[in-house]
Amino acid sequence: MITVRFFAAVREIMGRDSLQFHLPATSLTASEILSAVAGERLNDLPKPLLVAINYQHAEPTQTICDGDEVAFFPPVSGG
Amino acid sequence: MIIRLQTEDFDPEREAEKIIVQGAGARVSFVGTVRDVAHNKNVTGLEIEHYPEMTEAELRRIAQDAQARHHLLDILVIHRFGRIQSPDRIVLVTVWAAHRAEAFQGCQEIVDALKKRAPFWKKELTREGDYWVPGQTPTDSR
């Protein structure tokens, strides 16, 4: 089981801020998980999309392990 | 090193004066405020969202990188989240160093990295509607 989190415009489009996802036996990358959970909303999501795994910036091609938290969000605008 | 996330306003001078740093010959502060006009619209305020579990850790990584590179003696970062009115303060970055060059460079580097890496998102509130501010990514060269 992994936790998937969404922030800002991604959260609004997904209509929720988090969900739990059962990893299949085959390993999945962060972007494959996004495709699986976003479904038809994938094309509505802002681009580029940033990925964080376990609270650190990560590449969408990175493999997700059981127990991980993966977050998807738009480019950041602090400061 | 102090990293603080809060909803309430802060007094930049008072926050910096509270910290006594041995060996410091320079202190440089950056204060970011809410712009009252953006994209030709009157901005009444901001709503700032962040990723609580990641924000502090990312700000600490940014500050530690700059500390090592510029020999900074101490660093204070305060960033607000939630509803902020125009023209209130959003962020304070203060650094202490032995000399001014390291202090200027270190402060600028932290602010630049914060804007590309720290997981905050601003929504500008205007009379014509609210909209997300275009952001930056860790690989942006700006």
Backbone of each chain as ProteinMPNN parsed JSONL, in Angstrom:
{"seq_chain_A": "MITVRFFAAVREIMGRDSLQFHLPATSLTASEILSAVAGERLNDLPKPLLVAINYQHAEPTQTICDGDEVAFFPPVSGG", "coords_chain_A": {"N_chain_A": [[0.836, -1.199, 0.0], [0.542, 2.21, -0.846], [0.747, 5.778, -0.242], [-0.826, 8.376, -1.956], [-0.513, 11.725, -2.763], [-1.969, 14.93, -3.476], [-1.558, 18.291, -4.583], [-2.471, 21.784, -4.638], [-3.389, 23.018, -7.848], [-3.504, 20.47, -8.915], [-4.68, 18.96, -6.91], [-7.193, 20.165, -6.922], [-8.173, 19.437, -9.465], [-8.139, 16.661, -9.276], [-9.973, 16.357, -7.292], [-9.628, 15.591, -4.691], [-7.409, 15.267, -1.817], [-5.74, 13.192, -1.158], [-5.021, 9.648, -1.506], [-5.152, 6.078, -1.007], [-3.206, 3.483, -2.417], [-3.026, 0.299, -3.838], [-0.151, -1.466, -4.522], [0.59, -3.295, -7.429], [1.937, -6.612, -8.179], [3.993, -6.242, -10.022], [6.574, -3.813, -10.432], [6.039, -0.283, -10.25], [6.427, 2.941, -11.795], [6.53, 6.395, -10.682], [5.112, 7.981, -12.536], [3.566, 6.064, -13.818], [1.907, 5.309, -11.763], [0.506, 7.681, -11.414], [-0.91, 7.775, -13.861], [-2.542, 5.561, -13.472], [-4.145, 6.315, -11.275], [-5.248, 8.749, -12.019], [-6.726, 8.413, -14.336], [-9.142, 9.411, -16.658], [-8.741, 12.048, -16.086], [-6.132, 12.669, -16.453], [-5.211, 14.122, -18.708], [-6.127, 16.629, -18.106], [-4.541, 17.608, -16.144], [-2.12, 19.98, -14.888], [0.828, 20.934, -16.744], [4.37, 21.423, -16.71], [4.401, 18.616, -14.418], [5.294, 18.146, -11.071], [7.074, 15.768, -9.03], [7.227, 14.236, -5.86], [8.886, 11.985, -3.741], [8.537, 10.382, -0.737], [8.832, 12.866, 0.575], [10.824, 14.209, -0.822], [12.083, 15.859, -3.734], [11.661, 14.163, -6.841], [12.232, 12.041, -9.722], [9.841, 11.42, -12.357], [10.194, 8.92, -13.407], [11.079, 7.312, -11.444], [10.999, 4.376, -9.429], [8.357, 3.172, -7.375], [8.087, 2.068, -4.032], [6.602, -0.3, -1.735], [4.819, 1.203, 0.917], [5.768, 3.732, 0.452], [5.369, 7.328, 0.119], [3.975, 9.171, -2.385], [3.888, 12.22, -4.11], [2.096, 14.523, -6.154], [2.342, 17.532, -7.892], [1.904, 20.975, -9.075], [4.39, 23.208, -10.648], [6.278, 25.095, -8.233], [5.526, 27.974, -6.121], [6.505, 29.62, -4.024], [7.749, 32.081, -1.619]], "CA_chain_A": [[0.0, 0.0, 0.0], [1.261, 3.484, -0.83], [-0.101, 6.966, -0.129], [-0.654, 9.313, -3.069], [-1.007, 13.044, -2.34], [-2.103, 15.941, -4.536], [-1.558, 19.651, -4.056], [-2.801, 22.97, -5.458], [-4.286, 22.782, -8.979], [-3.651, 19.013, -9.101], [-5.688, 18.558, -5.906], [-8.523, 20.634, -7.365], [-8.612, 18.639, -10.619], [-8.38, 15.291, -8.815], [-11.133, 16.385, -6.421], [-9.26, 15.037, -3.379], [-6.01, 15.599, -1.519], [-4.896, 11.996, -1.027], [-5.673, 8.342, -1.601], [-4.29, 4.917, -0.797], [-3.126, 2.717, -3.658], [-2.398, -1.021, -3.703], [0.828, -1.727, -5.575], [0.53, -4.654, -7.987], [3.179, -7.375, -8.007], [5.029, -5.632, -10.845], [6.92, -2.491, -9.912], [5.513, 0.838, -11.031], [7.085, 4.232, -11.609], [5.616, 7.443, -10.203], [4.195, 8.418, -13.603], [2.6, 4.981, -14.052], [0.909, 5.388, -10.691], [-0.368, 8.821, -11.719], [-1.823, 7.358, -14.934], [-3.521, 4.617, -12.918], [-5.104, 6.946, -10.36], [-5.895, 9.929, -12.608], [-7.682, 7.987, -15.354], [-9.458, 10.388, -17.712], [-8.332, 13.408, -15.699], [-4.697, 12.825, -16.703], [-4.961, 15.183, -19.688], [-6.512, 17.935, -17.54], [-3.569, 18.027, -15.127], [-1.171, 20.977, -15.392], [2.139, 20.443, -17.161], [4.881, 20.147, -16.193], [3.965, 18.174, -13.108], [6.436, 17.73, -10.259], [6.879, 14.555, -8.228], [8.058, 14.046, -4.666], [8.753, 10.662, -3.122], [8.96, 10.457, 0.668], [9.13, 14.269, 0.933], [11.966, 14.76, -1.56], [11.855, 15.926, -5.176], [12.063, 12.916, -7.496], [11.921, 11.951, -11.15], [8.636, 10.619, -12.603], [10.589, 7.566, -13.816], [11.544, 6.574, -10.259], [10.122, 3.274, -9.016], [7.748, 3.358, -6.06], [8.106, 0.857, -3.211], [5.517, -0.406, -0.763], [5.001, 2.08, 2.077], [6.192, 5.076, 0.037], [4.381, 8.378, -0.13], [4.315, 9.89, -3.618], [3.045, 13.415, -4.243], [2.09, 15.164, -7.474], [1.931, 18.928, -7.742], [2.39, 21.865, -10.132], [5.572, 23.988, -10.274], [6.07, 25.74, -6.929], [5.497, 29.439, -6.227], [6.677, 30.236, -2.704], [8.609, 33.269, -1.507]], "C_chain_A": [[0.877, 1.257, 0.0], [0.242, 4.614, -0.638], [0.223, 7.887, -1.3], [-1.271, 10.639, -2.646], [-1.025, 14.003, -3.525], [-2.15, 17.323, -3.905], [-1.949, 20.669, -5.125], [-3.722, 22.593, -6.616], [-4.502, 21.287, -9.226], [-4.713, 18.479, -8.131], [-7.093, 18.956, -6.376], [-9.051, 19.771, -8.518], [-8.934, 17.2, -10.185], [-9.584, 15.212, -7.876], [-10.884, 15.772, -5.046], [-7.802, 15.355, -3.1], [-5.134, 14.372, -1.324], [-5.719, 10.736, -1.28], [-4.639, 7.253, -1.325], [-4.333, 4.066, -2.06], [-2.403, 1.396, -3.403], [-1.419, -1.225, -4.848], [0.617, -3.145, -6.107], [1.88, -5.359, -7.805], [4.319, -6.771, -8.835], [5.32, -4.23, -10.316], [6.389, -1.407, -10.845], [6.339, 2.091, -10.769], [6.041, 5.234, -11.116], [4.635, 7.838, -11.308], [3.187, 7.327, -13.955], [1.512, 4.977, -12.977], [-0.051, 6.542, -10.953], [-1.382, 8.449, -12.809], [-2.922, 6.462, -14.381], [-4.573, 5.327, -12.065], [-5.846, 8.125, -11.001], [-6.931, 9.54, -13.655], [-7.882, 9.065, -16.407], [-9.011, 11.804, -17.375], [-6.861, 13.69, -16.008], [-4.403, 13.994, -17.643], [-5.318, 16.572, -19.165], [-5.465, 18.471, -16.569], [-2.561, 19.014, -15.718], [0.157, 20.323, -15.785], [3.124, 21.602, -17.136], [4.311, 19.861, -14.8], [5.21, 17.74, -12.331], [6.052, 16.533, -9.388], [7.775, 14.619, -6.997], [7.801, 12.642, -4.14], [9.341, 10.746, -1.719], [9.547, 11.827, 0.995], [10.403, 14.817, 0.303], [11.61, 14.803, -3.035], [12.399, 14.662, -5.835], [11.707, 12.991, -8.976], [10.668, 11.096, -11.335], [8.957, 9.173, -12.977], [11.03, 6.702, -12.627], [10.508, 5.529, -9.829], [9.628, 3.496, -7.585], [7.731, 2.017, -5.316], [6.946, 0.883, -2.218], [5.819, 0.478, 0.452], [5.417, 3.499, 1.717], [5.023, 6.054, 0.038], [4.84, 9.124, -1.377], [3.334, 11.04, -3.775], [3.202, 14.003, -5.632], [1.595, 16.591, -7.304], [2.486, 19.782, -8.882], [3.713, 22.504, -9.708], [5.266, 24.861, -9.05], [6.185, 27.262, -7.034], [5.57, 30.105, -4.853], [7.505, 31.505, -2.779], [7.881, 34.559, -1.804]], "O_chain_A": [[1.841, 1.348, 0.761], [-0.958, 4.43, -0.843], [1.389, 8.145, -1.6], [-2.425, 10.678, -2.219], [-0.213, 13.903, -4.445], [-2.713, 17.505, -2.825], [-1.785, 20.449, -6.325], [-4.731, 21.92, -6.404], [-5.567, 20.885, -9.694], [-5.541, 17.647, -8.502], [-8.048, 18.19, -6.246], [-10.23, 19.419, -8.545], [-9.891, 16.6, -10.675], [-10.153, 14.137, -7.681], [-11.83, 15.469, -4.319], [-7.042, 15.672, -4.015], [-3.908, 14.488, -1.323], [-6.949, 10.764, -1.268], [-3.43, 7.476, -1.399], [-5.379, 3.944, -2.696], [-1.313, 1.372, -2.831], [-1.806, -1.166, -6.015], [0.48, -4.088, -5.328], [2.843, -4.757, -7.33], [5.473, -6.783, -8.406], [4.427, -3.545, -9.816], [6.304, -1.591, -12.059], [6.877, 2.284, -9.679], [4.84, 4.964, -11.129], [3.446, 8.01, -11.041], [2.064, 7.636, -14.352], [0.35, 4.679, -13.253], [-1.259, 6.418, -10.749], [-2.566, 8.768, -12.697], [-4.085, 6.581, -14.765], [-5.754, 4.985, -12.121], [-6.951, 8.463, -10.576], [-7.913, 10.257, -13.846], [-6.918, 9.574, -16.98], [-8.912, 12.659, -18.255], [-6.395, 14.818, -15.844], [-3.47, 14.764, -17.414], [-4.867, 17.578, -19.713], [-5.493, 19.648, -16.21], [-2.191, 18.911, -16.887], [0.55, 19.297, -15.231], [2.738, 22.706, -17.519], [3.813, 20.753, -14.114], [6.075, 17.05, -12.871], [4.884, 16.32, -9.061], [8.939, 15.01, -7.085], [6.664, 12.172, -4.097], [10.496, 11.132, -1.538], [10.61, 11.937, 1.605], [10.998, 15.766, 0.814], [10.928, 13.913, -3.543], [13.451, 14.15, -5.45], [10.981, 13.882, -9.417], [10.443, 10.156, -10.573], [8.095, 8.299, -12.877], [11.317, 5.515, -12.784], [9.303, 5.776, -9.866], [10.372, 3.941, -6.712], [7.406, 0.977, -5.888], [6.39, 1.936, -1.908], [6.944, 0.494, 0.949], [5.42, 4.379, 2.578], [3.857, 5.664, -0.03], [5.954, 9.646, -1.424], [2.126, 10.879, -3.602], [4.287, 13.988, -6.214], [0.574, 16.839, -6.664], [3.42, 19.373, -9.573], [4.125, 22.371, -8.555], [4.134, 25.306, -8.862], [6.86, 27.779, -7.925], [4.809, 31.024, -4.553], [7.908, 31.944, -3.856], [8.48, 35.633, -1.749]]}, "seq_chain_B": "MIIRLQTEDFDPEREAEKIIVQGAGARVSFVGTVRDVAHNKNVTGLEIEHYPEMTEAELRRIAQDAQARHHLLDILVIHRFGRIQSPDRIVLVTVWAAHRAEAFQGCQEIVDALKKRAPFWKKELTREGDYWVPGQTPTDSR", "coords_chain_B": {"N_chain_B": [[20.429, 27.231, 13.121], [17.291, 28.221, 12.05], [14.135, 27.237, 11.008], [10.989, 28.192, 10.175], [7.494, 27.759, 9.943], [4.469, 29.384, 9.549], [1.2, 30.83, 10.228], [0.774, 33.379, 11.089], [1.735, 36.907, 10.978], [5.055, 38.453, 10.972], [7.765, 40.274, 12.543], [10.373, 41.429, 10.837], [12.819, 42.685, 11.638], [12.835, 42.46, 14.418], [12.814, 39.678, 14.699], [15.297, 38.982, 13.616], [17.052, 40.404, 15.259], [16.843, 39.052, 17.624], [18.568, 36.958, 17.526], [21.784, 36.11, 18.349], [24.894, 35.994, 16.908], [27.962, 34.576, 17.053], [31.008, 35.864, 15.853], [29.976, 36.974, 13.58], [30.052, 39.348, 11.002], [28.385, 40.42, 9.257], [25.0, 40.804, 8.302], [22.371, 39.807, 6.34], [19.152, 40.378, 5.079], [16.245, 39.158, 3.433], [13.022, 40.138, 2.57], [9.993, 38.995, 1.525], [7.035, 40.195, 0.04], [3.432, 40.572, -0.382], [2.456, 41.373, -3.576], [0.561, 44.146, -4.715], [-0.448, 44.486, -7.205], [-0.753, 42.414, -9.988], [-0.275, 40.944, -13.122], [-1.867, 42.925, -14.27], [-4.045, 43.027, -12.584], [-5.859, 43.88, -9.623], [-4.646, 42.785, -6.688], [-6.002, 41.376, -3.855], [-5.209, 39.726, -1.873], [-3.497, 36.706, -0.809], [-3.696, 33.133, -1.008], [-1.902, 30.735, 0.481], [-0.784, 27.547, -0.084], [0.769, 24.593, 1.212], [3.049, 21.776, 1.509], [3.033, 20.218, 4.216], [4.61, 18.116, 5.46], [6.834, 18.008, 3.856], [7.808, 20.582, 3.418], [9.348, 21.879, 5.507], [11.548, 20.173, 5.666], [12.628, 20.419, 3.085], [13.275, 23.153, 2.996], [15.239, 23.155, 4.937], [17.196, 21.546, 3.737], [17.88, 23.209, 1.587], [18.879, 25.449, 2.966], [21.045, 24.297, 4.328], [22.712, 23.539, 2.205], [23.404, 26.081, 1.167], [24.644, 27.128, 3.382], [26.951, 25.565, 3.641], [28.233, 26.175, 1.23], [28.684, 28.937, 1.274], [29.84, 29.545, 3.675], [28.146, 30.324, 5.795], [27.208, 31.59, 8.962], [24.903, 31.48, 10.45], [21.369, 30.888, 9.919], [18.122, 32.072, 9.286], [14.866, 31.25, 8.494], [11.639, 32.21, 7.791], [8.453, 31.371, 6.79], [5.243, 32.143, 5.667], [1.921, 30.661, 5.597], [-1.41, 29.93, 4.37], [-4.112, 32.358, 4.519], [-3.183, 35.51, 3.338], [-3.02, 38.973, 3.483], [-2.806, 41.665, 1.098], [-0.642, 44.448, 1.572], [0.993, 42.446, 2.905], [3.721, 40.732, 4.667], [5.387, 37.801, 3.402], [7.585, 36.057, 3.459], [10.69, 35.6, 5.209], [14.128, 35.672, 4.91], [17.047, 35.445, 6.565], [20.509, 35.805, 6.848], [23.661, 35.176, 8.433], [27.077, 36.057, 8.311], [30.7, 36.067, 8.22], [31.641, 38.038, 6.558], [30.475, 40.541, 4.143], [30.192, 39.674, 1.442], [29.799, 36.869, 1.396], [27.439, 36.823, 2.86], [25.571, 38.3, 1.294], [25.556, 36.711, -1.072], [24.86, 34.182, -0.08], [22.311, 34.63, 1.005], [20.854, 35.365, -1.277], [21.078, 33.018, -2.761], [19.639, 31.176, -1.188], [17.047, 32.267, -1.301], [16.534, 32.148, -4.069], [16.661, 29.353, -4.491], [14.631, 28.497, -2.816], [12.395, 29.472, -4.166], [12.31, 27.806, -6.34], [12.221, 25.224, -5.357], [10.933, 24.793, -2.832], [7.95, 23.406, -1.506], [5.493, 25.241, -1.948], [2.439, 26.836, -2.882], [0.949, 29.517, -4.494], [-2.128, 31.166, -4.492], [-3.557, 33.786, -6.125], [-5.738, 36.272, -5.03], [-8.227, 38.079, -6.459], [-10.47, 40.781, -7.412], [-11.611, 40.04, -9.727], [-11.572, 37.339, -9.698], [-10.018, 34.235, -8.558], [-6.748, 32.885, -8.934], [-4.188, 30.462, -9.679], [-0.761, 31.118, -9.178], [1.702, 31.097, -11.707], [4.317, 28.711, -11.48], [7.703, 27.662, -10.531], [10.247, 25.225, -11.38], [12.471, 22.698, -9.952], [14.522, 22.473, -11.845], [14.555, 24.778, -13.317], [16.246, 27.538, -14.835], [16.109, 30.155, -14.181]], "CA_chain_B": [[19.543, 27.388, 11.968], [15.874, 28.162, 12.424], [13.186, 27.203, 9.895], [9.674, 28.298, 10.825], [6.323, 27.91, 9.074], [3.422, 29.913, 10.428], [0.142, 31.585, 9.555], [0.755, 34.774, 11.539], [2.742, 37.852, 10.493], [6.274, 38.529, 11.791], [8.512, 41.534, 12.443], [11.684, 40.946, 10.376], [13.924, 43.235, 12.409], [12.807, 41.852, 15.759], [13.183, 38.262, 14.585], [16.742, 38.887, 13.374], [17.777, 40.949, 16.418], [16.778, 38.08, 18.728], [19.596, 35.924, 17.366], [23.152, 36.618, 18.486], [25.76, 35.056, 16.198], [29.385, 34.816, 17.308], [31.886, 35.941, 14.683], [29.288, 37.538, 12.411], [30.323, 40.744, 10.672], [27.388, 40.849, 8.271], [23.686, 40.161, 8.346], [21.568, 40.214, 5.178], [17.784, 39.854, 5.135], [15.302, 39.341, 2.33], [11.616, 40.038, 2.984], [9.074, 38.927, 0.382], [5.705, 40.698, 0.406], [2.363, 40.373, -1.371], [2.318, 42.481, -4.53], [-0.859, 44.51, -4.799], [-0.875, 44.412, -8.605], [-0.066, 41.374, -10.761], [-0.98, 40.649, -14.374], [-2.848, 44.0, -14.454], [-5.223, 42.863, -11.729], [-5.66, 44.305, -8.239], [-4.601, 41.603, -5.82], [-6.431, 41.722, -2.493], [-4.486, 38.864, -0.949], [-3.015, 35.409, -1.311], [-3.905, 31.93, -0.216], [-0.702, 29.92, 0.251], [-0.882, 26.135, 0.307], [2.086, 23.948, 1.203], [3.088, 20.331, 1.763], [3.643, 20.356, 5.542], [5.645, 17.131, 5.804], [8.014, 18.184, 3.006], [8.271, 21.967, 3.335], [10.433, 22.197, 6.423], [12.719, 19.366, 5.289], [13.213, 20.98, 1.859], [13.908, 24.431, 3.361], [16.461, 22.839, 5.683], [18.193, 21.085, 2.751], [18.303, 24.406, 0.845], [19.688, 26.281, 3.862], [22.304, 23.597, 4.619], [23.543, 23.663, 0.993], [23.936, 27.446, 1.089], [25.535, 27.319, 4.533], [28.232, 24.939, 3.337], [28.879, 26.818, 0.079], [29.035, 30.338, 1.518], [30.352, 29.697, 5.044], [27.208, 31.115, 6.594], [27.317, 31.257, 10.387], [23.569, 31.077, 10.894], [20.31, 31.141, 8.926], [16.741, 32.099, 9.789], [13.854, 31.303, 7.428], [10.238, 32.171, 8.237], [7.548, 31.436, 5.627], [3.842, 32.046, 6.087], [0.983, 29.952, 4.731], [-2.793, 30.312, 4.651], [-4.587, 33.595, 3.902], [-2.322, 36.657, 3.6], [-3.572, 40.171, 2.834], [-1.877, 42.598, 0.463], [0.709, 44.089, 1.118], [1.684, 41.837, 4.047], [4.946, 39.947, 4.458], [5.207, 36.363, 3.157], [8.773, 35.259, 3.797], [11.914, 36.254, 5.684], [15.368, 34.88, 4.905], [18.156, 36.226, 7.133], [21.738, 35.011, 7.014], [24.792, 35.812, 9.097], [28.376, 35.561, 7.838], [31.805, 36.891, 8.699], [31.814, 39.19, 5.653], [29.259, 40.862, 3.386], [30.04, 38.953, 0.172], [29.158, 35.576, 1.673], [26.073, 37.052, 3.346], [24.727, 38.653, 0.138], [25.43, 35.564, -1.986], [24.147, 33.101, 0.606], [20.893, 34.992, 1.125], [20.242, 35.28, -2.611], [20.998, 31.607, -3.168], [18.542, 30.531, -0.456], [15.768, 32.756, -1.835], [16.367, 31.584, -5.424], [16.383, 27.911, -4.384], [13.298, 28.369, -2.194], [11.367, 29.724, -5.176], [12.28, 26.696, -7.305], [12.172, 23.886, -4.744], [10.096, 24.622, -1.63], [6.599, 23.086, -1.969], [4.438, 26.218, -1.654], [1.678, 27.262, -4.07], [0.205, 30.748, -4.211], [-3.318, 31.514, -5.273], [-3.812, 35.215, -5.994], [-7.159, 36.584, -4.871], [-8.519, 39.382, -7.062], [-11.921, 41.011, -7.522], [-12.081, 39.368, -10.954], [-11.475, 35.889, -9.514], [-8.79, 33.73, -7.926], [-6.027, 32.007, -9.852], [-2.875, 29.978, -9.229], [0.399, 31.822, -9.735], [2.609, 30.159, -12.396], [5.427, 28.412, -10.583], [9.009, 27.266, -11.062], [10.603, 23.836, -11.082], [13.869, 22.624, -9.487], [15.504, 22.552, -12.934], [14.502, 26.087, -13.996], [17.529, 28.259, -14.725], [15.847, 31.544, -13.748]], "C_chain_B": [[18.094, 27.25, 12.429], [15.023, 28.221, 11.16], [11.801, 27.222, 10.534], [8.568, 28.507, 9.801], [5.173, 28.347, 9.96], [2.375, 30.66, 9.624], [0.246, 33.072, 9.897], [1.914, 35.595, 10.962], [3.958, 37.838, 11.433], [6.911, 39.899, 11.587], [9.953, 41.178, 12.074], [12.844, 41.417, 11.247], [13.989, 42.584, 13.792], [13.248, 40.399, 15.724], [14.7, 38.117, 14.444], [17.542, 39.362, 14.585], [17.816, 39.957, 17.586], [17.952, 37.108, 18.705], [20.981, 36.568, 17.421], [24.092, 35.587, 17.863], [27.217, 35.455, 16.398], [30.155, 34.869, 15.991], [31.253, 36.583, 13.471], [29.665, 39.005, 12.229], [29.307, 41.287, 9.69], [26.089, 40.082, 8.481], [22.891, 40.701, 7.17], [20.2, 39.559, 5.294], [17.053, 40.111, 3.826], [13.898, 39.185, 2.904], [10.761, 40.051, 1.726], [7.689, 39.346, 0.837], [4.698, 40.413, -0.706], [2.315, 41.608, -2.279], [0.842, 42.849, -4.66], [-1.363, 44.511, -6.234], [-0.07, 43.314, -9.298], [-0.913, 41.061, -11.978], [-2.122, 41.64, -14.601], [-4.122, 43.818, -13.639], [-4.883, 43.344, -10.317], [-5.755, 43.086, -7.33], [-4.981, 42.017, -4.401], [-5.712, 40.869, -1.456], [-4.07, 37.576, -1.619], [-3.534, 34.298, -0.414], [-2.699, 31.043, -0.53], [-0.912, 28.524, 0.819], [0.538, 25.582, 0.375], [1.937, 22.477, 1.56], [3.792, 20.174, 3.111], [4.787, 19.382, 5.824], [6.921, 17.328, 4.988], [8.631, 19.578, 3.135], [9.473, 22.235, 4.231], [11.71, 21.443, 6.054], [13.408, 19.964, 4.061], [13.911, 22.309, 2.162], [15.212, 24.183, 4.106], [17.56, 22.356, 4.725], [18.763, 22.286, 1.99], [19.259, 25.243, 1.702], [21.037, 25.622, 4.148], [23.257, 23.668, 3.423], [24.21, 25.031, 0.941], [24.924, 27.703, 2.222], [26.914, 26.766, 4.239], [28.972, 25.715, 2.244], [29.401, 28.215, 0.402], [29.518, 30.603, 2.946], [29.441, 30.558, 5.902], [27.276, 30.649, 8.047], [25.97, 30.868, 10.973], [22.541, 31.513, 9.85], [18.965, 31.116, 9.643], [15.806, 32.18, 8.585], [12.474, 31.232, 8.087], [9.374, 32.292, 6.988], [6.126, 31.256, 6.122], [3.04, 31.186, 5.117], [-0.432, 30.329, 5.157], [-3.123, 31.63, 3.975], [-3.698, 34.774, 4.319], [-2.859, 37.854, 2.82], [-2.459, 40.955, 2.146], [-1.825, 43.86, 1.317], [1.525, 43.431, 2.222], [2.949, 41.076, 3.645], [4.608, 38.469, 4.258], [6.376, 35.574, 3.741], [9.904, 36.153, 4.304], [13.057, 35.254, 5.568], [16.469, 35.792, 5.43], [19.361, 35.312, 7.282], [22.806, 35.855, 7.7], [26.08, 35.184, 8.548], [29.458, 36.486, 8.389], [31.902, 38.17, 7.869], [30.608, 39.337, 4.733], [29.08, 40.013, 2.125], [29.338, 37.607, 0.386], [27.697, 35.767, 2.081], [25.132, 37.382, 2.183], [24.477, 37.423, -0.736], [24.613, 34.446, -1.362], [22.658, 33.384, 0.69], [20.203, 34.849, -0.233], [20.073, 33.824, -3.046], [19.843, 30.883, -2.474], [17.194, 30.966, -1.033], [15.513, 32.159, -3.221], [15.994, 30.099, -5.359], [15.0, 27.676, -3.783], [12.216, 28.507, -3.263], [11.253, 28.598, -6.199], [11.975, 25.349, -6.671], [11.182, 23.719, -3.586], [8.63, 24.444, -2.051], [5.52, 24.02, -1.4], [3.737, 26.53, -2.979], [0.827, 28.448, -3.681], [-1.014, 30.851, -5.106], [-3.57, 32.995, -5.046], [-5.314, 35.46, -5.99], [-7.393, 37.984, -5.439], [-10.033, 39.541, -7.152], [-12.487, 40.306, -8.757], [-12.023, 37.846, -10.829], [-10.134, 35.498, -8.918], [-8.073, 32.818, -8.913], [-4.654, 31.641, -9.3], [-1.771, 30.753, -9.934], [1.285, 30.805, -10.451], [3.869, 29.946, -11.561], [6.726, 28.103, -11.308], [9.266, 25.806, -10.685], [12.067, 23.789, -10.634], [14.895, 22.773, -10.599], [15.45, 23.879, -13.686], [15.82, 26.822, -13.785], [17.337, 29.698, -14.277], [16.383, 31.808, -12.36]], "O_chain_B": [[17.727, 26.289, 13.105], [15.165, 29.132, 10.344], [11.481, 26.356, 11.348], [8.693, 29.337, 8.9], [4.929, 27.747, 11.007], [2.62, 31.072, 8.49], [-0.142, 33.925, 9.099], [2.927, 35.051, 10.523], [3.902, 37.29, 12.534], [6.641, 40.589, 10.604], [10.689, 40.672, 12.921], [13.747, 40.641, 11.559], [15.061, 42.208, 14.267], [13.967, 39.939, 16.611], [15.311, 37.247, 15.065], [18.586, 38.793, 14.904], [18.709, 40.017, 18.431], [18.295, 36.509, 19.725], [21.297, 37.458, 16.632], [24.078, 34.422, 18.26], [27.649, 36.526, 15.972], [29.971, 34.018, 15.121], [31.905, 36.731, 12.438], [29.606, 39.799, 13.169], [29.347, 42.462, 9.327], [26.082, 38.89, 8.791], [22.752, 41.915, 7.015], [20.085, 38.363, 5.565], [17.227, 41.154, 3.196], [13.614, 38.232, 3.629], [10.8, 41.008, 0.952], [7.216, 38.912, 1.888], [5.071, 40.059, -1.825], [2.153, 42.735, -1.81], [-0.022, 41.973, -4.71], [-2.572, 44.534, -6.464], [1.157, 43.289, -9.204], [-2.132, 40.927, -11.875], [-3.201, 41.265, -15.061], [-5.16, 44.391, -13.968], [-3.74, 43.223, -9.876], [-6.801, 42.447, -7.221], [-4.355, 42.902, -3.817], [-5.62, 41.252, -0.29], [-4.26, 37.379, -2.819], [-3.777, 34.496, 0.776], [-2.501, 30.646, -1.678], [-1.176, 28.337, 2.007], [1.419, 26.062, -0.339], [0.846, 22.001, 1.87], [5.012, 20.014, 3.154], [5.819, 19.778, 6.367], [7.985, 16.86, 5.393], [9.842, 19.737, 2.98], [10.492, 22.754, 3.776], [12.809, 21.993, 6.118], [14.637, 20.01, 4.003], [15.002, 22.57, 1.654], [16.182, 24.92, 3.925], [18.724, 22.72, 4.887], [19.971, 22.376, 1.773], [20.306, 25.687, 1.231], [22.06, 26.304, 4.204], [24.464, 23.836, 3.597], [25.413, 25.141, 0.705], [25.918, 28.407, 2.044], [27.926, 27.4, 4.54], [30.188, 25.893, 2.318], [30.431, 28.635, -0.126], [29.594, 31.755, 3.375], [29.908, 31.42, 6.646], [27.388, 29.453, 8.319], [25.892, 30.036, 11.877], [22.803, 32.382, 9.018], [18.706, 30.259, 10.489], [15.939, 33.077, 7.752], [12.185, 30.306, 8.846], [9.549, 33.227, 6.206], [5.832, 30.341, 6.892], [3.428, 31.006, 3.963], [-0.624, 30.973, 6.187], [-2.499, 31.992, 2.977], [-3.486, 35.007, 5.509], [-3.121, 37.748, 1.622], [-1.304, 40.909, 2.571], [-2.878, 44.319, 1.76], [2.665, 43.835, 2.45], [3.206, 40.819, 2.469], [3.67, 37.948, 4.862], [6.189, 34.566, 4.421], [10.051, 37.3, 3.884], [12.966, 34.131, 6.064], [16.787, 36.804, 4.804], [19.25, 34.191, 7.777], [22.844, 37.078, 7.564], [26.171, 33.973, 8.348], [29.168, 37.544, 8.948], [32.204, 39.243, 8.393], [29.823, 38.405, 4.558], [27.954, 39.664, 1.77], [28.41, 37.253, -0.341], [26.828, 34.983, 1.701], [24.039, 36.825, 2.086], [23.338, 37.128, -1.097], [23.775, 33.833, -2.024], [21.836, 32.493, 0.474], [19.112, 34.286, -0.33], [19.052, 33.451, -3.625], [19.151, 30.074, -3.093], [16.304, 30.14, -1.232], [14.402, 31.716, -3.512], [15.112, 29.645, -6.088], [14.285, 26.763, -4.195], [11.24, 27.757, -3.269], [10.219, 28.451, -6.851], [11.523, 24.429, -7.353], [10.652, 22.627, -3.378], [8.117, 25.225, -2.852], [4.752, 23.651, -0.51], [4.348, 26.496, -4.047], [0.089, 28.416, -2.696], [-0.937, 30.649, -6.318], [-3.775, 33.424, -3.911], [-6.055, 34.935, -6.82], [-6.82, 38.959, -4.953], [-10.783, 38.578, -6.993], [-13.681, 40.013, -8.827], [-12.389, 37.139, -11.768], [-9.231, 36.325, -8.789], [-8.714, 32.065, -9.646], [-4.041, 32.405, -8.554], [-1.844, 31.008, -11.136], [1.598, 29.758, -9.882], [4.419, 30.895, -11.002], [6.836, 28.259, -12.525], [8.611, 25.238, -9.812], [12.825, 24.723, -10.898], [16.032, 23.162, -10.332], [16.234, 24.084, -14.613], [16.43, 26.749, -12.718], [18.318, 30.394, -14.016], [16.248, 32.918, -11.846]]}, "name": "protein", "num_of_chains": 2, "seq": "MITVRFFAAVREIMGRDSLQFHLPATSLTASEILSAVAGERLNDLPKPLLVAINYQHAEPTQTICDGDEVAFFPPVSGGMIIRLQTEDFDPEREAEKIIVQGAGARVSFVGTVRDVAHNKNVTGLEIEHYPEMTEAELRRIAQDAQARHHLLDILVIHRFGRIQSPDRIVLVTVWAAHRAEAFQGCQEIVDALKKRAPFWKKELTREGDYWVPGQTPTDSR"}
